[in-house]
């Protein structure tokens, strides 16, 4: 295992957290009253020692930039990125609806002084019911739609909002495994499209995060830090359990109890000599409201011990 001194060397890594680590998957409490109110999330993420956050589901945090700026500033927080969901493999017909979704979130992200937009591909099966919505593999034509559409999105978002898109490989989407991530990166222009490497999702789908950083380092634009429980993952994979129920089983676990080890990932990222955000995202939906804070505090302490 790569070892780092406490003061370390991880000077290019900026650590943060996200509403996801507080069990937040939906924009408001009417979608799920078990979610903590946004004020509590902001209070607790600051109390845990983080300085950076993501917006989470659009509408969970205030969408008025003046209000959100005041609420984050008085807690010593800054926004690193917004998040959008896309289905660009479906072709040009979905562009207008995609842009309508993206533009509101990009505008708020820009207004908050952030520089990244995390792009998550659409799920091929419902993450709650497990219903198969479309085939789990793409045709050659759909791959072309995905790559060209994502390049267009990257260029439009940069031109109109000054943001860089970072595409997030995700379980139960078409950009998941080592093979599909490599195919996506090889098929897209590096000047328009970068990657958000989520260590947990990549391990969930069989990938090696350190290898990916070493192989495609120039394409890594952002990190999500999380781990999977290998025993639960084996059960989930064997039973073809959808992602949502897998999370409810605890497949995403508190560091450093799972895989991949985060110290080598952070060391490999530091070697890229880039300023990178590393946002903790421990999927915990649904969870009791008192569960996230102590986990967040322990996780922040663990990352400090790694030098981050």
Phi, psi and omega in degrees: 000139178290134180249144182232141178290154184302327183276343191001174186285353184275051186288343183264001185255124178250115188269141176211188176220185189209160177306330178306324180287354174250018177076026183258116177240350188232158185294326183213170186293340179291334176286326178200104184292352178284343180292144178289146176299152185297328179297320180293319177303310182298317179301314188283326179293323176292318179298333180282348177102010178271149177248345183240143176221161168260164182288333185072199180301131184298122183108346176289304172279157179306138181265355173278116184303325181295316179294313183293323177299316179296316184293322179284318184298321183286350175255004180073030183249151173228156182264131179264331186192159166253172182228135177231155176245137185224156174229052190291344176294347181278355171100181186302335183297338182264003185299312185298315179292325177296313183294325178299321178290316185290320191296319179298316183290320179297321180297316179292319179300314178297316182297333180274003176081011179279167184235000184231150173233115180278126184249117180252125178293155180292151180284144175270348170221150183298130186281356174255307187271339184083001179300131178283119185268332179195169180302150182280351177240151182262149171284168177301320179295319179294324175298319178296317177301317182297312184289315181291322179294322180290320175300316178299317179300315180301316182290318181293318181294320178293315184294318186271330187234356179069024182251152173260131175276143175230114187276132190256101171304137191213141175303145179063024170237178183276351175248094191222296186281170175306315182299314183285327176295316178297318179297319179294314181294319180293335183265001182237154182282124182296338179284344183247334190226124172244177186245140164262105180278112174263111188297326180287313180296322182293319176293321178305323183263012173092008184270160179250109186296318181297316178300318180296317179298318181290330183273319186239038186307322183290347180263353182278117182246354189188152179233142163246128181260121172200165180230157175246150174277115187296328180290314178294322179300317180299319179294318181296315181294318180295324182267004181051045182283132177298163187298315182303305177298330177295319177296318179299333177281349180093026183296329174266121192238168182288129174294148006258033188277351184241202178234153358281160171301133186275336180301312179294327178296313180295321179296318179295320179294320179299324181294342179292342180059042176236152170281117184233137168279141174232098188260124179288129178221088176266102180303120180221053181252131350276162177212157177294144187297336181271358184284319189294319188303307181297327177295316180297319180295317179293321180295319178296320178296320178298316181294326174298322180294339176273353180099007183257000000 
